[in-house]
């Protein structure tokens, strides 16, 4: 059985971490849009999107990350994507030319 998408938000002083785990695909667009709407209502100084537990991500994930990046930048805040990245997620970012658009930490030796 394929693990479904799970989101867990952790709030600390000055930083909100959104942990995304399982698999993320087009079926999860509404869940991601709701999470993003909540996060941009009152953008945290730092938003960390932890994808270290994500097994798979497609264009729905990419759209979410780009939208979150735009929202944080517009608010004068920062976004960090925390890995390590699953091979499918790293391939998605690299093949779309968006890898360099994000601050990615914990990605291992890949660069």
The first five atom37 places (N, CA, C, CB, O) and aatype in JSON, in Angstrom:
{
  "aatype": [20, 20, 20, 20, 20, 20, 20, 20, 20, 20, 20, 20, 20, 20, 20, 20, 20, 20, 20, 20, 20, 20, 20, 20, 20, 20, 20, 20, 20, 20, 20, 20, 20, 20, 20, 20, 20, 20, 20, 20, 20, 20, 20, 20, 20, 20, 20, 20, 20, 20, 20, 20, 20, 20, 20, 20, 20, 20, 20, 20, 20, 20, 20, 20, 20, 20, 20, 20, 20, 20, 20, 20, 20, 20, 20, 20, 20, 20, 20, 20, 20, 20, 20, 20, 20, 20, 20, 20, 20, 20, 20, 20, 20, 20, 20, 20, 20, 20, 20, 20, 20, 20, 20, 20, 20, 20, 20, 20, 20, 20, 20],
  "atom_mask": [
    [1, 1, 1, 1, 1],
    [1, 1, 1, 1, 1],
    [1, 1, 1, 1, 1],
    [1, 1, 1, 1, 1],
    [1, 1, 1, 1, 1],
    [1, 1, 1, 1, 1],
    [1, 1, 1, 1, 1],
    [1, 1, 1, 1, 1],
    [1, 1, 1, 1, 1],
    [1, 1, 1, 1, 1],
    [1, 1, 1, 1, 1],
    [1, 1, 1, 1, 1],
    [1, 1, 1, 1, 1],
    [1, 1, 1, 1, 1],
    [1, 1, 1, 1, 1],
    [1, 1, 1, 1, 1],
    [1, 1, 1, 1, 1],
    [1, 1, 1, 1, 1],
    [1, 1, 1, 1, 1],
    [1, 1, 1, 1, 1],
    [1, 1, 1, 1, 1],
    [1, 1, 1, 1, 1],
    [1, 1, 1, 1, 1],
    [1, 1, 1, 1, 1],
    [1, 1, 1, 1, 1],
    [1, 1, 1, 1, 1],
    [1, 1, 1, 1, 1],
    [1, 1, 1, 1, 1],
    [1, 1, 1, 1, 1],
    [1, 1, 1, 1, 1],
    [1, 1, 1, 1, 1],
    [1, 1, 1, 1, 1],
    [1, 1, 1, 1, 1],
    [1, 1, 1, 1, 1],
    [1, 1, 1, 1, 1],
    [1, 1, 1, 1, 1],
    [1, 1, 1, 1, 1],
    [1, 1, 1, 1, 1],
    [1, 1, 1, 1, 1],
    [1, 1, 1, 1, 1],
    [1, 1, 1, 1, 1],
    [1, 1, 1, 1, 1],
    [1, 1, 1, 1, 1],
    [1, 1, 1, 1, 1],
    [1, 1, 1, 1, 1],
    [1, 1, 1, 1, 1],
    [1, 1, 1, 1, 1],
    [1, 1, 1, 1, 1],
    [1, 1, 1, 1, 1],
    [1, 1, 1, 1, 1],
    [1, 1, 1, 1, 1],
    [1, 1, 1, 1, 1],
    [1, 1, 1, 1, 1],
    [1, 1, 1, 1, 1],
    [1, 1, 1, 1, 1],
    [1, 1, 1, 1, 1],
    [1, 1, 1, 1, 1],
    [1, 1, 1, 1, 1],
    [1, 1, 1, 1, 1],
    [1, 1, 1, 1, 1],
    [1, 1, 1, 1, 1],
    [1, 1, 1, 1, 1],
    [1, 1, 1, 1, 1],
    [1, 1, 1, 1, 1],
    [1, 1, 1, 1, 1],
    [1, 1, 1, 1, 1],
    [1, 1, 1, 1, 1],
    [1, 1, 1, 1, 1],
    [1, 1, 1, 1, 1],
    [1, 1, 1, 1, 1],
    [1, 1, 1, 1, 1],
    [1, 1, 1, 1, 1],
    [1, 1, 1, 1, 1],
    [1, 1, 1, 1, 1],
    [1, 1, 1, 1, 1],
    [1, 1, 1, 1, 1],
    [1, 1, 1, 1, 1],
    [1, 1, 1, 1, 1],
    [1, 1, 1, 1, 1],
    [1, 1, 1, 1, 1],
    [1, 1, 1, 1, 1],
    [1, 1, 1, 1, 1],
    [1, 1, 1, 1, 1],
    [1, 1, 1, 1, 1],
    [1, 1, 1, 1, 1],
    [1, 1, 1, 1, 1],
    [1, 1, 1, 1, 1],
    [1, 1, 1, 1, 1],
    [1, 1, 1, 1, 1],
    [1, 1, 1, 1, 1],
    [1, 1, 1, 1, 1],
    [1, 1, 1, 1, 1],
    [1, 1, 1, 1, 1],
    [1, 1, 1, 1, 1],
    [1, 1, 1, 1, 1],
    [1, 1, 1, 1, 1],
    [1, 1, 1, 1, 1],
    [1, 1, 1, 1, 1],
    [1, 1, 1, 1, 1],
    [1, 1, 1, 1, 1],
    [1, 1, 1, 1, 1],
    [1, 1, 1, 1, 1],
    [1, 1, 1, 1, 1],
    [1, 1, 1, 1, 1],
    [1, 1, 1, 1, 1],
    [1, 1, 1, 1, 1],
    [1, 1, 1, 1, 1],
    [1, 1, 1, 1, 1],
    [1, 1, 1, 1, 1],
    [1, 1, 1, 1, 1],
    [1, 1, 1, 1, 1]
  ],
  "atom_positions": [
    [[0.83, -1.18, 0.0], [0.0, 0.0, 0.0], [0.88, 1.25, 0.0], [-0.95, -0.01, 1.21], [1.88, 1.33, 0.71]],
    [[0.49, 2.21, -0.8], [1.23, 3.47, -0.93], [0.92, 4.36, 0.26], [0.89, 4.19, -2.27], [-0.26, 4.59, 0.56]],
    [[1.94, 4.88, 0.95], [1.69, 5.77, 2.07], [1.06, 7.08, 1.6], [2.99, 6.06, 2.84], [1.56, 7.71, 0.67]],
    [[-0.03, 7.46, 2.23], [-0.69, 8.7, 1.84], [0.06, 9.9, 2.4], [-2.16, 8.7, 2.32], [0.9, 9.78, 3.29]],
    [[-0.27, 11.04, 1.85], [0.35, 12.28, 2.27], [-0.03, 12.6, 3.71], [-0.05, 13.43, 1.35], [-1.19, 12.48, 4.1]],
    [[0.95, 13.01, 4.48], [0.72, 13.46, 5.85], [1.46, 14.77, 6.05], [1.18, 12.38, 6.88], [2.6, 14.93, 5.63]],
    [[0.78, 15.71, 6.71], [1.37, 17.01, 7.02], [1.37, 17.19, 8.52], [0.61, 18.16, 6.33], [0.39, 16.87, 9.2]],
    [[2.46, 17.7, 9.04], [2.58, 17.98, 10.47], [3.25, 19.34, 10.6], [3.4, 16.85, 11.23], [4.36, 19.55, 10.11]],
    [[2.56, 20.26, 11.27], [3.11, 21.61, 11.45], [3.64, 21.76, 12.86], [2.04, 22.69, 11.15], [2.95, 21.44, 13.83]],
    [[4.86, 22.25, 12.95], [5.49, 22.51, 14.25], [5.88, 23.98, 14.31], [6.75, 21.59, 14.46], [6.57, 24.49, 13.43]],
    [[5.42, 24.64, 15.36], [5.67, 26.08, 15.5], [6.62, 26.3, 16.67], [4.35, 26.87, 15.71], [6.39, 25.81, 17.77]],
    [[7.68, 27.05, 16.4], [8.63, 27.46, 17.43], [8.84, 28.96, 17.26], [10.0, 26.67, 17.32], [8.42, 29.53, 16.25]],
    [[9.46, 29.57, 18.19], [9.7, 31.0, 18.14], [10.46, 31.36, 16.86], [10.49, 31.45, 19.37], [11.6, 30.95, 16.67]],
    [[9.82, 32.13, 15.98], [10.47, 32.6, 14.77], [10.53, 31.61, 13.62], [11.82, 33.01, 15.09], [11.06, 31.95, 12.56]],
    [[10.01, 30.41, 13.8], [10.12, 29.41, 12.74], [8.95, 28.45, 12.79], [11.43, 28.63, 12.87], [8.56, 27.95, 13.84]],
    [[8.39, 28.2, 11.62], [7.36, 27.18, 11.47], [7.93, 26.1, 10.58], [6.03, 27.77, 10.89], [8.49, 26.39, 9.52]],
    [[7.79, 24.86, 11.0], [8.26, 23.74, 10.2], [7.05, 22.93, 9.76], [9.26, 22.85, 10.99], [6.23, 22.52, 10.58]],
    [[6.94, 22.71, 8.46], [5.9, 21.86, 7.9], [6.58, 20.58, 7.44], [5.14, 22.57, 6.72], [7.38, 20.59, 6.5]],
    [[6.27, 19.48, 8.1], [6.84, 18.18, 7.75], [5.86, 17.5, 6.79], [7.12, 17.3, 9.03], [4.7, 17.27, 7.13]],
    [[6.36, 17.18, 5.6], [5.55, 16.48, 4.6], [6.09, 15.07, 4.49], [5.58, 17.22, 3.2], [7.27, 14.87, 4.22]],
    [[5.23, 14.09, 4.7], [5.68, 12.7, 4.62], [4.71, 11.87, 3.78], [5.83, 12.09, 6.03], [3.58, 12.29, 3.5]],
    [[5.17, 10.7, 3.39], [4.37, 9.82, 2.54], [4.66, 10.09, 1.08], [2.87, 10.0, 2.82], [5.82, 10.21, 0.68]],
    [[3.6, 10.19, 0.29], [3.72, 10.48, -1.13], [2.82, 11.65, -1.49], [3.38, 9.25, -1.99], [1.71, 11.76, -0.97]],
    [[3.29, 12.51, -2.36], [2.57, 13.73, -2.73], [2.36, 13.73, -4.24], [3.35, 15.01, -2.28], [3.31, 13.73, -5.02]],
    [[1.08, 13.72, -4.64], [0.78, 13.78, -6.07], [-0.45, 14.64, -6.31], [0.58, 12.36, -6.65], [-0.92, 15.32, -5.39]],
    [[-0.97, 14.62, -7.51], [-2.09, 15.47, -7.89], [-3.33, 15.27, -7.02], [-2.45, 15.21, -9.34], [-4.13, 16.19, -6.89]],
    [[-3.49, 14.11, -6.43], [-4.63, 13.87, -5.55], [-4.54, 14.7, -4.27], [-4.71, 12.39, -5.19], [-5.54, 14.83, -3.55]],
    [[-3.39, 15.26, -3.99], [-3.17, 15.99, -2.74], [-3.16, 17.51, -2.91], [-1.86, 15.56, -2.13], [-2.83, 18.24, -1.97]],
    [[-3.51, 17.99, -4.08], [-3.46, 19.43, -4.36], [-4.29, 20.22, -3.36], [-3.95, 19.72, -5.78], [-3.82, 21.23, -2.83]],
    [[-5.51, 19.79, -3.08], [-6.37, 20.54, -2.16], [-5.79, 20.59, -0.75], [-7.76, 19.92, -2.11], [-5.86, 21.63, -0.09]],
    [[-5.21, 19.5, -0.3], [-4.59, 19.48, 1.04], [-3.44, 20.47, 1.09], [-4.09, 18.05, 1.38], [-3.3, 21.21, 2.06]],
    [[-2.61, 20.47, 0.06], [-1.47, 21.39, 0.01], [-1.94, 22.84, -0.08], [-0.56, 21.05, -1.17], [-1.35, 23.72, 0.55]],
    [[-2.98, 23.1, -0.86], [-3.49, 24.47, -0.98], [-4.03, 24.98, 0.35], [-4.6, 24.53, -2.05], [-3.83, 26.14, 0.7]],
    [[-4.72, 24.11, 1.1], [-5.21, 24.51, 2.43], [-4.05, 24.8, 3.37], [-6.11, 23.41, 3.03], [-4.08, 25.78, 4.12]],
    [[-3.03, 23.96, 3.34], [-1.86, 24.17, 4.2], [-1.18, 25.49, 3.84], [-0.86, 23.0, 4.06], [-0.79, 26.25, 4.73]],
    [[-1.05, 25.77, 2.56], [-0.41, 27.01, 2.13], [-1.24, 28.22, 2.54], [-0.21, 27.01, 0.61], [-0.69, 29.22, 3.01]],
    [[-2.56, 28.14, 2.39], [-3.43, 29.25, 2.78], [-3.28, 29.57, 4.26], [-4.9, 28.92, 2.47], [-3.27, 30.74, 4.65]],
    [[-3.15, 28.54, 5.08], [-2.96, 28.73, 6.51], [-1.62, 29.38, 6.8], [-3.08, 27.39, 7.25], [-1.52, 30.28, 7.64]],
    [[-0.59, 28.92, 6.11], [0.76, 29.44, 6.35], [0.92, 30.89, 5.91], [1.78, 28.59, 5.63], [1.65, 31.65, 6.55]],
    [[0.25, 31.3, 4.84], [0.45, 32.66, 4.34], [-0.46, 33.68, 5.02], [0.22, 32.7, 2.84], [-0.29, 34.88, 4.84]],
    [[-1.44, 33.21, 5.8], [-2.27, 34.14, 6.55], [-1.42, 35.02, 7.46], [-3.32, 33.38, 7.39], [-1.61, 36.23, 7.53]],
    [[-0.49, 34.4, 8.13], [0.43, 35.09, 9.03], [1.8, 34.44, 8.84], [-0.05, 35.01, 10.55], [2.2, 33.59, 9.62]],
    [[2.53, 34.86, 7.78], [3.76, 34.17, 7.44], [4.79, 34.21, 8.57], [4.36, 34.78, 6.19], [5.04, 35.27, 9.16]],
    [[5.37, 33.07, 8.87], [6.41, 33.03, 9.9], [7.69, 33.67, 9.38], [6.68, 31.58, 10.36], [7.9, 33.72, 8.16]],
    [[8.54, 34.17, 10.27], [9.83, 34.73, 9.83], [10.62, 33.72, 9.0], [10.66, 35.18, 11.04], [11.29, 34.08, 8.03]],
    [[10.55, 32.46, 9.4], [11.21, 31.4, 8.65], [10.24, 30.24, 8.52], [12.54, 30.94, 9.36], [9.61, 29.81, 9.49]],
    [[10.11, 29.74, 7.3], [9.3, 28.56, 7.04], [10.22, 27.46, 6.55], [8.16, 28.85, 6.0], [10.91, 27.62, 5.54]],
    [[10.21, 26.36, 7.26], [10.99, 25.19, 6.85], [10.01, 24.14, 6.36], [11.87, 24.64, 8.04], [9.1, 23.73, 7.08]],
    [[10.2, 23.71, 5.12], [9.4, 22.62, 4.58], [10.29, 21.39, 4.6], [8.86, 22.93, 3.12], [11.22, 21.26, 3.79]],
    [[10.01, 20.51, 5.53], [10.83, 19.31, 5.74], [10.26, 18.19, 4.88], [10.86, 18.88, 7.25], [9.18, 17.67, 5.15]],
    [[11.0, 17.81, 3.84], [10.57, 16.74, 2.94], [11.42, 15.48, 3.13], [10.65, 17.21, 1.49], [11.43, 14.6, 2.27]],
    [[12.13, 15.4, 4.24], [13.02, 14.26, 4.47], [12.26, 12.94, 4.6], [13.85, 14.5, 5.72], [12.85, 11.87, 4.44]],
    [[10.97, 13.01, 4.89], [10.16, 11.79, 5.02], [9.24, 11.58, 3.82], [9.32, 11.86, 6.29], [8.38, 10.7, 3.82]],
    [[9.44, 12.4, 2.8], [8.62, 12.29, 1.6], [9.24, 11.27, 0.66], [8.48, 13.68, 0.89], [10.42, 11.36, 0.33]],
    [[8.45, 10.29, 0.24], [8.96, 9.23, -0.62], [8.84, 9.58, -2.1], [8.22, 7.94, -0.34], [9.63, 9.11, -2.92]],
    [[7.86, 10.42, -2.43], [7.61, 10.77, -3.82], [6.93, 12.13, -3.88], [6.74, 9.69, -4.53], [6.1, 12.44, -3.03]],
    [[7.27, 12.92, -4.87], [6.6, 14.2, -5.1], [6.58, 14.5, -6.58], [7.3, 15.33, -4.33], [7.55, 14.24, -7.29]],
    [[5.45, 15.05, -7.04], [5.35, 15.41, -8.45], [5.08, 16.91, -8.57], [4.23, 14.6, -9.15], [5.44, 17.68, -7.68]],
    [[4.47, 17.32, -9.65], [4.25, 18.74, -9.91], [3.4, 19.41, -8.83], [3.61, 18.92, -11.26], [3.5, 20.62, -8.64]],
    [[2.56, 18.65, -8.14], [1.78, 19.24, -7.04], [2.71, 19.74, -5.94], [0.78, 18.2, -6.46], [2.51, 20.83, -5.4]],
    [[3.72, 18.96, -5.63], [4.72, 19.38, -4.64], [5.49, 20.6, -5.15], [5.69, 18.22, -4.32], [5.69, 21.56, -4.4]],
    [[5.91, 20.56, -6.39], [6.66, 21.67, -6.96], [5.84, 22.95, -6.91], [7.08, 21.36, -8.4], [6.35, 24.0, -6.53]],
    [[4.57, 22.88, -7.28], [3.7, 24.05, -7.25], [3.59, 24.59, -5.82], [2.3, 23.7, -7.8], [3.66, 25.8, -5.6]],
    [[3.43, 23.69, -4.85], [3.35, 24.1, -3.45], [4.62, 24.81, -3.02], [3.09, 22.88, -2.55], [4.56, 25.88, -2.41]],
    [[5.78, 24.23, -3.32], [7.06, 24.82, -2.91], [7.27, 26.19, -3.55], [8.22, 23.89, -3.27], [7.7, 27.13, -2.88]],
    [[6.96, 26.31, -4.84], [7.12, 27.6, -5.51], [6.16, 28.64, -4.95], [6.91, 27.44, -7.02], [6.54, 29.8, -4.78]],
    [[4.93, 28.24, -4.67], [3.94, 29.16, -4.1], [4.35, 29.61, -2.7], [2.56, 28.51, -4.05], [4.23, 30.78, -2.35]],
    [[4.85, 28.67, -1.9], [5.31, 29.01, -0.56], [6.52, 29.94, -0.63], [5.67, 27.73, 0.23], [6.62, 30.89, 0.16]],
    [[7.41, 29.68, -1.57], [8.59, 30.54, -1.76], [8.16, 31.96, -2.13], [9.53, 29.95, -2.85], [8.68, 32.93, -1.57]],
    [[7.23, 32.08, -3.06], [6.73, 33.4, -3.48], [6.09, 34.13, -2.3], [5.72, 33.26, -4.63], [6.34, 35.32, -2.1]],
    [[5.26, 33.42, -1.53], [4.58, 34.05, -0.39], [5.57, 34.52, 0.65], [3.58, 33.07, 0.24], [5.45, 35.63, 1.17]],
    [[6.56, 33.71, 0.97], [7.56, 34.08, 1.96], [8.39, 35.27, 1.47], [8.47, 32.89, 2.27], [8.65, 36.2, 2.23]],
    [[8.79, 35.24, 0.21], [9.59, 36.33, -0.35], [8.78, 37.63, -0.35], [10.05, 35.97, -1.78], [9.31, 38.69, -0.01]],
    [[7.51, 37.56, -0.74], [6.66, 38.75, -0.77], [6.5, 39.36, 0.61], [5.28, 38.41, -1.34], [6.33, 40.58, 0.75]],
    [[6.55, 38.53, 1.65], [6.41, 39.01, 3.02], [7.76, 39.38, 3.63], [5.73, 37.95, 3.88], [7.83, 39.75, 4.8]],
    [[8.83, 39.27, 2.84], [10.16, 39.58, 3.36], [10.67, 38.51, 4.3], [10.15, 40.91, 4.08], [11.48, 38.78, 5.19]],
    [[10.21, 37.31, 4.11], [10.57, 36.18, 4.97], [11.34, 35.15, 4.15], [9.31, 35.54, 5.62], [11.49, 35.29, 2.94]],
    [[11.82, 34.12, 4.83], [12.61, 33.11, 4.11], [11.98, 31.73, 4.16], [14.02, 33.04, 4.68], [11.19, 31.42, 5.05]],
    [[12.33, 30.92, 3.18], [11.88, 29.53, 3.09], [13.09, 28.63, 2.95], [10.9, 29.33, 1.89], [14.03, 28.94, 2.22]],
    [[13.06, 27.54, 3.65], [14.11, 26.52, 3.56], [13.44, 25.19, 3.28], [14.98, 26.46, 4.87], [12.43, 24.86, 3.89]],
    [[14.0, 24.43, 2.36], [13.55, 23.07, 2.1], [14.57, 22.16, 2.76], [13.4, 22.77, 0.56], [15.76, 22.21, 2.44]],
    [[14.1, 21.32, 3.68], [15.0, 20.45, 4.43], [14.89, 19.02, 3.91], [14.69, 20.5, 5.95], [13.8, 18.47, 3.79]],
    [[16.04, 18.44, 3.61], [16.11, 17.06, 3.13], [16.69, 16.17, 4.19], [16.93, 16.97, 1.86], [16.67, 16.53, 5.37]],
    [[17.21, 15.04, 3.82], [17.6, 14.7, 2.46], [16.38, 14.48, 1.56], [18.47, 13.45, 2.46], [15.3, 14.09, 2.0]],
    [[16.6, 14.75, 0.27], [15.55, 14.64, -0.72], [15.47, 13.21, -1.26], [15.78, 15.63, -1.86], [16.49, 12.58, -1.53]],
    [[14.25, 12.73, -1.41], [14.05, 11.44, -2.08], [14.53, 11.6, -3.52], [12.53, 10.98, -2.03], [14.45, 12.7, -4.07]],
    [[15.03, 10.54, -4.14], [15.51, 10.66, -5.52], [14.48, 11.28, -6.47], [15.92, 9.29, -6.05], [14.84, 12.08, -7.34]],
    [[13.21, 10.93, -6.32], [12.19, 11.49, -7.21], [12.01, 12.98, -6.99], [10.86, 10.77, -7.02], [11.74, 13.72, -7.94]],
    [[12.14, 13.44, -5.75], [11.99, 14.86, -5.45], [13.19, 15.64, -5.98], [11.84, 15.09, -3.92], [13.03, 16.7, -6.58]],
    [[14.39, 15.12, -5.77], [15.58, 15.79, -6.29], [15.53, 15.85, -7.81], [16.86, 15.08, -5.82], [15.85, 16.88, -8.4]],
    [[15.14, 14.75, -8.44], [15.04, 14.71, -9.9], [14.01, 15.75, -10.39], [14.64, 13.28, -10.39], [14.25, 16.45, -11.38]],
    [[12.87, 15.86, -9.7], [11.85, 16.84, -10.06], [12.4, 18.26, -10.05], [10.65, 16.73, -9.11], [12.2, 19.02, -10.99]],
    [[13.11, 18.6, -8.97], [13.66, 19.95, -8.85], [14.75, 20.21, -9.88], [14.21, 20.15, -7.44], [14.82, 21.3, -10.45]],
    [[15.59, 19.23, -10.1], [16.7, 19.43, -11.05], [16.19, 19.48, -12.49], [17.73, 18.3, -10.91], [16.62, 20.34, -13.26]],
    [[15.28, 18.58, -12.86], [14.8, 18.53, -14.24], [13.94, 19.74, -14.6], [14.0, 17.26, -14.47], [13.84, 20.1, -15.77]],
    [[13.33, 20.37, -13.61], [12.53, 21.56, -13.88], [13.35, 22.84, -13.73], [11.33, 21.61, -12.93], [12.85, 23.94, -13.94]],
    [[14.61, 22.69, -13.36], [15.49, 23.85, -13.21], [15.18, 24.7, -11.99], [15.39, 24.7, -14.43], [15.55, 25.87, -11.94]],
    [[14.5, 24.12, -11.01], [14.11, 24.88, -9.82], [14.95, 24.56, -8.59], [12.66, 24.64, -9.51], [14.77, 25.19, -7.54]],
    [[15.85, 23.62, -8.69], [16.66, 23.23, -7.52], [17.36, 24.44, -6.93], [17.7, 22.16, -7.92], [17.35, 24.64, -5.71]],
    [[17.96, 25.25, -7.78], [18.72, 26.42, -7.31], [17.83, 27.54, -6.78], [19.59, 26.95, -8.43], [18.32, 28.48, -6.15]],
    [[16.53, 27.45, -7.02], [15.61, 28.49, -6.56], [15.33, 28.38, -5.06], [14.3, 28.42, -7.33], [14.79, 29.31, -4.45]],
    [[15.69, 27.25, -4.48], [15.39, 27.01, -3.07], [16.67, 26.92, -2.25], [14.58, 25.72, -2.92], [17.72, 26.52, -2.76]],
    [[16.57, 27.29, -0.98], [17.62, 27.02, -0.03], [17.34, 25.6, 0.47], [17.66, 28.09, 1.15], [16.36, 25.37, 1.18]],
    [[18.19, 24.66, 0.11], [17.98, 23.26, 0.46], [19.06, 22.85, 1.44], [17.98, 22.34, -0.8], [20.25, 22.97, 1.15]],
    [[18.64, 22.37, 2.59], [19.59, 21.91, 3.61], [19.41, 20.42, 3.83], [19.39, 22.69, 4.95], [18.33, 19.87, 3.59]],
    [[20.46, 19.78, 4.27], [20.38, 18.35, 4.55], [20.26, 17.5, 3.31], [19.23, 18.07, 5.44], [19.78, 16.37, 3.37]],
    [[20.71, 18.03, 2.16], [20.56, 17.31, 0.9], [21.75, 16.39, 0.61], [20.38, 18.3, -0.24], [21.84, 15.82, -0.47]],
    [[22.64, 16.25, 1.55], [23.81, 15.39, 1.33], [24.82, 16.09, 0.46], [23.4, 14.06, 0.7], [24.96, 17.31, 0.5]],
    [[25.52, 15.3, -0.33], [26.58, 15.84, -1.19], [26.07, 16.33, -2.54], [27.64, 14.79, -1.4], [26.84, 16.89, -3.32]],
    [[24.79, 16.12, -2.82], [24.26, 16.54, -4.11], [24.29, 18.05, -4.23], [22.82, 16.03, -4.31], [23.93, 18.76, -3.29]],
    [[24.72, 18.53, -5.36], [24.74, 20.0, -5.6], [24.71, 20.28, -7.08], [25.99, 20.66, -4.96], [24.72, 21.44, -7.48]]
  ]
}
